C-alpha cells in the first residue's frame, strides 16, 4: 500500500493542489465501524468529529438498504417510485409548522441553494442575510455566505453578514441583552439592503449556530429576530445539516430546540449516513411558487437508492433509540469534559452529541489558536479524532456518531486530559 507522501503527490497531480486534509499527517483510513476508524497501518481511532456517518460507520442496516435497492432499481424521479414518497411522509412527520413538502437533492450545498431561490421566489427580493462566521456550502450562490473565503470579484452587495452570537463576548455586552442586540443587527442589515435597492428577502442560519461555535443560547433567543424578519416580509431558512436528526439530544431538529418556526428547512450530511443525499422541506405554497418559477429537476436527487438509505437512517435512529442516547450519553460526556481543568479553558458547552471547549490566552481567543491546533494534533496521535471551531480556531469541536457510548466518552475525556497536560501552553 502506498505511503502518505506518494498519496498526497497523486492527489495533487490528479485532483488539483490545495485539497484540504485533516491533520499535519493526514490519516489514511481504510475501514470504519460504528464510532471507530482504522488506518492503513492498522491503527484504530475513536471518531469524535465526523457527523456524516450519523448512526455509525458502515451501519449494516443502511448498507443492506443501499445494496438491496441498488440491486433492484435505481433511476430518477421522472419515473414513478414510491420510495421517495414514503420517505417524504415519514421525514415531514417529524416536523410541525406546516412543513410537509420536500425536494431531495445530493448535497447540503444544493439544498441551501434551492432554499435561497425559494426565498427569492416568494419575496421577489434578492437580499440575503447570514452571520459573519458561518458556512452553508459551495455553490456560487451559497458560497457568497461563507466567512472563510472571499469569492472572486469580492463580496456581493446583496449579502449582508451580521455579527454572530457569542458566549464569551455577547452582543450587547451581556447574555441578557444578546437576543435583542442580534435582532438589531438583523434590522440594520435589512435597512441597508432596502436602501441599496436589493430589498430584503431571506435570512439563513443554522439554528444551533454550529459553525459559529454553538454558543449557549436559551430557547426563544431568536424571537426578537423573527419579529424583525416577519415585519419586513422575509423568509427564514433553518440550515439543519449539523444539528438535525436528533444530534442535540432533546429535539429532533435544531429549530425546535431554540424555538424557531422556519419557512424552509435544509438538511444533508447525516441524512444518508454517508450516502450523498440531502433535502429541502417547506410549506406547500412555497414549494408551489418555487416549482412554478424555476421548474427544478435533479437527476440524482431522490433516486430510489438515496431514498432507501435515508429511510434506513430513520429506522436505525428509532430502533436503537439514538436520539435518547445522544441526550443521555451526551450529558454524561459533557459532564466529564466540564471536569477537565486547564488554565486556558474559557468555556465547555454543548448539547447531545455536539460538544466543545473554547480556549483563550489571558482572555484573548486569538491567542489560543496555536495551542488548539497542537491539541487537535496531539489527540490524533493518541487515537482520538476531533477538530477545531471558533472564529479564530480557538476551540475544539466534538461531534461523534450517534452510537457513541459511555465507555467511549470516558476514553475521550481521559485522552483529552492527558493531551492537555502534554501540549505546551
C-alpha positions as CSV (number, residue, x, y, z in Angstrom):
1,X,0.0,0.0,0.0
2,X,1.3,3.4,-0.9
3,X,2.8,5.7,1.7
4,X,1.3,9.0,2.8
5,X,3.7,11.1,0.8
6,X,3.0,9.3,-2.5
7,X,-0.7,9.5,-2.0
8,X,-0.5,13.2,-1.3
9,X,1.6,13.6,-4.5
10,X,-1.0,11.7,-6.5
11,X,-3.8,13.8,-5.0
12,X,-2.2,17.0,-6.0
13,X,-1.5,15.7,-9.6
14,X,-4.8,14.1,-10.2
15,X,-7.2,16.1,-8.1
16,X,-5.5,19.5,-8.0
17,X,-3.4,21.4,-5.5
18,X,-4.5,22.7,-2.1
19,X,-7.1,20.0,-1.4
20,X,-8.0,20.1,2.3
21,X,-6.9,17.3,4.6
22,X,-7.3,17.0,8.4
23,X,-4.1,16.9,10.5
24,X,-0.5,17.6,9.7
25,X,0.0,14.0,9.0
26,X,-3.3,13.0,7.2
27,X,-5.0,9.8,8.3
28,X,-5.2,7.2,5.6
29,X,-8.5,5.5,6.6
30,X,-9.3,2.1,5.2
31,X,-12.2,0.9,7.3
32,X,-14.9,2.1,9.7
33,X,-17.3,0.5,12.1
34,X,-19.6,2.3,14.5
35,X,-17.6,5.1,16.1
36,X,-14.2,3.6,15.1
37,X,-11.9,4.1,12.1
38,X,-8.8,2.1,11.1
39,X,-5.9,3.4,9.1
40,X,-3.7,1.6,6.6
41,X,-1.3,0.6,9.3
42,X,-3.9,-1.0,11.4
43,X,-4.1,1.9,14.0
44,X,-7.6,2.4,15.5
45,X,-9.1,5.9,16.0
46,X,-12.1,7.0,18.0
47,X,-14.1,9.2,15.6
48,X,-15.3,12.2,17.7
49,X,-15.8,14.5,14.8
50,X,-17.4,13.0,11.7
51,X,-21.1,13.7,11.6
52,X,-21.6,12.2,8.2
53,X,-21.9,8.6,9.4
54,X,-24.8,9.7,11.7
55,X,-25.8,6.3,13.0
56,X,-22.2,4.9,12.8
57,X,-19.7,4.0,10.1
58,X,-20.9,1.2,7.8
59,X,-24.1,0.6,9.7
60,X,-25.3,-2.8,8.5
61,X,-28.9,-1.8,8.2
62,X,-28.0,1.2,6.0
63,X,-25.6,-0.9,3.9
64,X,-28.3,-3.5,3.4
65,X,-30.9,-1.0,2.3
66,X,-28.5,0.5,-0.2
67,X,-27.4,-2.8,-1.5
68,X,-30.9,-4.2,-1.8
69,X,-32.3,-1.2,-3.7
70,X,-29.2,-0.8,-5.9
71,X,-29.6,-4.5,-7.0
72,X,-33.2,-3.9,-7.8
73,X,-33.7,-0.5,-9.4
74,X,-32.1,3.0,-9.5
75,X,-33.4,5.8,-11.6
76,X,-34.6,9.4,-11.4
77,X,-37.9,10.9,-10.3
78,X,-39.3,11.4,-13.8
79,X,-40.2,7.8,-13.4
80,X,-42.6,7.0,-10.6
81,X,-41.3,5.2,-7.5
82,X,-42.9,5.2,-4.0
83,X,-39.6,5.2,-2.0
84,X,-39.3,9.0,-2.2
85,X,-43.0,9.4,-1.3
86,X,-42.7,7.1,1.7
87,X,-39.7,8.9,2.9
88,X,-41.2,12.4,2.4
89,X,-44.2,11.4,4.5
90,X,-42.0,10.0,7.3
91,X,-39.5,12.8,7.3
92,X,-42.0,15.6,7.3
93,X,-43.9,13.7,10.0
94,X,-41.0,14.7,12.3
95,X,-41.8,18.4,11.7
96,X,-44.5,20.8,12.7
97,X,-45.4,24.3,11.4
98,X,-46.9,23.1,8.1
99,X,-43.6,21.9,6.8
100,X,-44.8,19.0,4.7
101,X,-43.4,19.1,1.2
102,X,-39.9,18.1,0.2
103,X,-37.3,18.2,-2.6
104,X,-34.5,15.6,-2.3
105,X,-31.0,16.5,-3.7
106,X,-27.5,15.2,-3.2
107,X,-25.7,17.7,-1.0
108,X,-26.3,20.4,1.6
109,X,-24.9,23.0,-0.8
110,X,-27.6,22.1,-3.3
111,X,-30.3,22.2,-0.6
112,X,-29.3,25.6,0.6
113,X,-29.0,26.9,-3.0
114,X,-32.6,25.8,-3.6
115,X,-33.8,27.3,-0.3
116,X,-32.3,30.7,-1.1
117,X,-34.0,30.6,-4.5
118,X,-37.3,29.7,-2.8
119,X,-36.8,32.8,-0.7
120,X,-36.4,34.9,-3.8
121,X,-39.4,33.3,-5.5
122,X,-41.6,34.1,-2.5
123,X,-40.4,37.7,-1.9
124,X,-39.1,38.8,-5.3
125,X,-36.2,40.3,-3.5
126,X,-32.6,39.2,-3.8
127,X,-31.2,40.4,-0.5
128,X,-29.8,37.7,1.9
129,X,-28.7,37.9,5.5
130,X,-26.4,35.5,7.3
131,X,-23.9,35.6,10.1
132,X,-20.3,36.7,9.7
133,X,-18.8,33.4,10.9
134,X,-20.7,30.8,9.0
135,X,-20.7,28.2,6.2
136,X,-23.6,27.0,4.2
137,X,-22.0,25.2,1.2
138,X,-20.2,25.5,-2.1
139,X,-22.5,26.6,-5.0
140,X,-21.8,30.0,-6.5
141,X,-24.9,31.5,-4.7
142,X,-24.3,29.8,-1.4
143,X,-20.5,30.5,-1.3
144,X,-21.3,34.2,-1.0
145,X,-22.3,33.4,2.6
146,X,-19.0,31.7,3.5
147,X,-17.0,33.6,6.1
148,X,-13.7,32.0,5.4
149,X,-13.0,32.8,1.7
150,X,-13.9,35.9,-0.3
151,X,-15.4,34.9,-3.7
152,X,-13.6,36.0,-6.8
153,X,-14.7,39.5,-7.6
154,X,-15.2,40.3,-4.0
155,X,-18.2,40.1,-1.7
156,X,-21.6,41.0,-3.3
157,X,-23.6,43.9,-2.0
158,X,-26.8,41.8,-1.8
159,X,-25.5,39.6,1.0
160,X,-25.2,41.2,4.4
161,X,-23.3,39.5,7.2
162,X,-24.3,40.3,10.8
163,X,-22.2,39.6,13.9
164,X,-22.8,36.1,15.2
165,X,-23.9,35.4,18.8
166,X,-21.1,34.7,21.2
167,X,-20.7,33.2,24.7
168,X,-17.6,35.0,25.9
169,X,-18.2,38.3,24.2
170,X,-22.0,38.5,23.8
171,X,-23.6,41.1,21.6
172,X,-25.0,44.0,23.5
173,X,-22.5,43.3,26.3
174,X,-24.4,40.6,28.2
175,X,-26.2,37.3,27.7
176,X,-29.5,39.0,28.6
177,X,-29.0,41.8,26.0
178,X,-27.8,39.5,23.3
179,X,-31.1,38.4,21.7
180,X,-32.3,41.9,21.1
181,X,-28.8,43.0,20.0
182,X,-28.7,40.2,17.4
183,X,-32.1,41.3,16.2
184,X,-30.9,44.9,16.0
185,X,-28.1,43.8,13.7
186,X,-30.6,42.0,11.5
187,X,-32.7,45.1,11.3
188,X,-29.6,47.2,10.4
189,X,-28.8,44.7,7.6
190,X,-32.4,44.8,6.3
191,X,-32.4,48.6,6.2
192,X,-29.1,48.5,4.2
193,X,-30.5,46.0,1.7
194,X,-33.7,48.0,1.2
195,X,-31.8,51.3,0.8
196,X,-29.5,49.8,-1.8
197,X,-32.5,48.7,-3.9
198,X,-32.0,44.9,-3.5
199,X,-34.7,44.5,-0.9
200,X,-34.5,42.0,1.9
201,X,-35.7,38.5,1.0
202,X,-34.2,35.8,3.2
203,X,-32.4,35.1,6.5
204,X,-30.4,31.9,6.5
205,X,-28.9,30.5,9.7
206,X,-28.1,27.3,11.5
207,X,-30.4,27.3,14.5
208,X,-27.7,25.8,16.6
209,X,-25.1,28.2,15.3
210,X,-22.7,25.3,14.9
211,X,-20.0,26.9,12.7
212,X,-20.2,30.0,14.9
213,X,-19.2,27.9,18.0
214,X,-22.7,26.6,19.1
215,X,-22.9,29.1,21.9
216,X,-25.2,28.6,24.8
217,X,-28.4,30.3,23.8
218,X,-31.8,30.0,25.5
219,X,-35.0,28.8,23.8
220,X,-36.6,31.9,22.4
221,X,-33.3,33.6,21.7
222,X,-34.4,34.2,18.1
223,X,-37.9,35.6,19.0
224,X,-36.8,39.3,18.5
225,X,-35.1,38.3,15.3
226,X,-38.2,36.5,14.0
227,X,-40.3,39.6,14.8
228,X,-38.0,41.8,12.7
229,X,-37.9,39.4,9.8
230,X,-41.6,38.9,9.7
231,X,-42.3,42.6,9.8
232,X,-40.0,43.0,6.8
233,X,-41.8,40.2,4.9
234,X,-38.8,38.0,4.9
235,X,-38.3,34.2,4.6
236,X,-36.4,32.2,7.3
237,X,-34.2,29.2,6.4
238,X,-33.1,26.8,9.1
239,X,-29.9,25.0,7.9
240,X,-30.1,21.7,9.9
241,X,-27.2,20.0,8.2
242,X,-25.3,19.9,11.6
243,X,-27.9,19.9,14.4
244,X,-30.7,17.9,12.6
245,X,-31.8,14.3,13.1
246,X,-31.6,14.4,16.8
247,X,-28.0,15.3,17.3
248,X,-28.6,17.8,20.1
249,X,-30.3,15.1,22.1
250,X,-33.6,16.5,23.2
251,X,-35.1,17.6,19.9
252,X,-35.1,16.0,16.5
253,X,-34.4,19.4,14.9
254,X,-32.3,22.4,16.0
255,X,-35.1,24.9,15.2
256,X,-37.4,23.2,17.7
257,X,-34.6,23.3,20.3
258,X,-34.3,27.1,20.0
259,X,-38.0,27.7,19.5
260,X,-37.8,28.9,15.9
261,X,-40.6,28.4,13.3
262,X,-38.8,28.5,9.9
263,X,-40.3,28.7,6.5
264,X,-37.8,26.4,4.9
265,X,-35.5,23.6,6.5
266,X,-32.4,22.2,4.8
267,X,-30.5,19.1,5.6
268,X,-27.7,17.0,4.3
269,X,-24.6,15.0,5.5
270,X,-26.1,12.8,8.2
271,X,-29.3,12.2,6.3
272,X,-28.0,9.2,4.4
273,X,-25.2,8.1,6.8
274,X,-22.5,8.9,4.2
275,X,-24.6,8.3,1.1
276,X,-24.9,11.6,-0.8
277,X,-28.4,12.7,0.0
278,X,-29.9,16.0,1.2
279,X,-33.2,17.7,1.2
280,X,-35.3,20.9,1.4
281,X,-38.5,20.8,3.4
282,X,-41.0,23.7,3.2
283,X,-44.7,24.6,3.2
284,X,-46.8,23.8,0.1
285,X,-47.3,27.4,-1.0
286,X,-43.5,28.0,-1.0
287,X,-42.9,24.7,-2.9
288,X,-45.5,25.6,-5.5
289,X,-44.1,29.0,-6.1
290,X,-40.6,27.6,-6.5
291,X,-41.7,24.9,-8.8
292,X,-43.5,27.4,-11.0
293,X,-40.7,29.9,-11.1
294,X,-37.7,27.5,-11.6
295,X,-39.0,24.2,-13.0
296,X,-36.3,22.5,-10.9
297,X,-35.1,18.9,-11.6
298,X,-32.2,17.0,-10.2
299,X,-31.2,13.8,-11.9
300,X,-29.8,12.0,-8.8
301,X,-31.9,13.8,-6.2
302,X,-34.5,11.4,-4.7
303,X,-33.4,8.3,-6.6
304,X,-34.6,5.0,-5.1
305,X,-31.2,4.1,-3.6
306,X,-30.9,7.5,-1.8
307,X,-34.4,7.3,-0.5
308,X,-33.7,3.8,0.8
309,X,-30.5,4.9,2.5
310,X,-32.3,7.9,4.1
311,X,-35.2,5.7,5.3
312,X,-32.8,3.2,6.8
313,X,-31.2,6.0,8.9
314,X,-34.6,7.0,10.3
315,X,-35.2,3.3,11.1
316,X,-31.9,3.0,13.0
317,X,-32.4,6.2,14.9
318,X,-35.8,4.9,16.1
319,X,-34.9,1.2,16.7
320,X,-31.6,1.9,18.5
321,X,-33.1,4.9,20.4
322,X,-30.1,7.0,19.3
323,X,-31.7,10.4,20.0
324,X,-32.2,9.3,23.6
325,X,-28.6,8.1,23.5
326,X,-27.4,11.5,22.3
327,X,-29.2,13.0,25.2
328,X,-28.0,10.6,27.9
329,X,-24.5,9.8,26.7
330,X,-24.1,13.4,25.6
331,X,-25.0,14.7,29.1
332,X,-22.6,12.2,30.6
333,X,-19.7,13.1,28.2
334,X,-20.3,16.9,28.7
335,X,-20.1,16.4,32.5
336,X,-16.7,14.6,32.1
337,X,-15.4,17.4,29.8
338,X,-16.5,20.0,32.3
339,X,-14.5,18.3,35.0
340,X,-11.3,18.8,33.0
341,X,-9.1,21.7,34.2
342,X,-6.6,23.8,32.3
343,X,-5.6,27.4,32.7
344,X,-6.7,28.2,29.1
345,X,-10.2,26.7,29.2
346,X,-12.7,29.5,28.9
347,X,-15.9,27.6,28.4
348,X,-17.1,24.0,28.0
349,X,-20.5,23.6,26.4
350,X,-22.7,21.5,24.1
351,X,-25.9,19.6,23.6
352,X,-26.3,15.9,22.9
353,X,-23.7,14.6,20.5
354,X,-22.3,18.1,19.9
355,X,-19.7,19.4,22.4
356,X,-16.8,21.7,22.5
357,X,-14.3,23.5,24.6
358,X,-13.3,27.1,24.0
359,X,-9.9,28.3,24.9
360,X,-8.3,31.8,25.5
361,X,-4.9,33.0,26.4
362,X,-5.2,35.7,29.0
363,X,-8.8,36.3,27.8
364,X,-7.8,36.6,24.2
365,X,-9.3,33.9,21.9
366,X,-6.9,34.5,19.1
367,X,-4.0,33.8,21.4
368,X,-5.2,30.2,21.8
369,X,-5.2,29.3,18.1
370,X,-1.8,27.7,18.0
371,X,-2.4,25.8,21.3
372,X,-5.7,24.4,19.9
373,X,-4.1,23.3,16.6
374,X,-1.4,21.5,18.6
375,X,-4.0,20.0,20.9
376,X,-6.0,18.5,17.9
377,X,-2.8,17.0,16.5
378,X,-1.9,15.5,19.9
379,X,-5.4,13.9,20.2
380,X,-5.0,12.5,16.7
381,X,-1.6,11.0,17.7
382,X,-3.3,9.5,20.7
383,X,-6.0,7.9,18.6
384,X,-9.0,10.3,19.0
385,X,-10.1,12.4,16.1
386,X,-11.7,15.8,16.6
387,X,-11.3,19.2,15.1
388,X,-11.2,23.0,15.5
389,X,-14.0,25.5,15.9
390,X,-14.5,29.2,16.5
391,X,-13.8,32.4,14.7
392,X,-10.0,32.1,15.4
393,X,-10.0,28.3,15.5
394,X,-9.5,28.7,19.2
395,X,-11.6,25.8,20.4
396,X,-12.2,22.1,19.8
397,X,-15.3,20.6,18.3
398,X,-16.5,17.1,19.4
399,X,-19.3,15.6,17.2
400,X,-19.2,11.8,17.3
401,X,-21.6,9.4,15.6
402,X,-24.9,9.0,17.5
403,X,-24.0,5.5,18.7
404,X,-21.2,6.9,20.9
405,X,-21.3,5.3,24.3
406,X,-20.3,6.0,27.9
407,X,-17.1,3.9,27.7
408,X,-16.0,5.9,24.6
409,X,-16.9,9.2,26.4
410,X,-14.6,8.1,29.2
411,X,-11.9,7.3,26.8
412,X,-12.3,10.7,25.1
413,X,-12.1,12.6,28.5
414,X,-9.1,10.6,29.7
415,X,-7.3,11.1,26.4
416,X,-8.1,14.8,26.3
417,X,-6.9,15.2,29.9
418,X,-3.6,13.6,29.0
419,X,-3.3,15.7,25.9
420,X,-4.0,18.9,27.8
421,X,-1.1,18.1,30.1
422,X,1.2,17.2,27.2
423,X,0.7,20.2,24.9
424,X,2.7,23.3,26.0
425,X,0.5,26.1,27.0
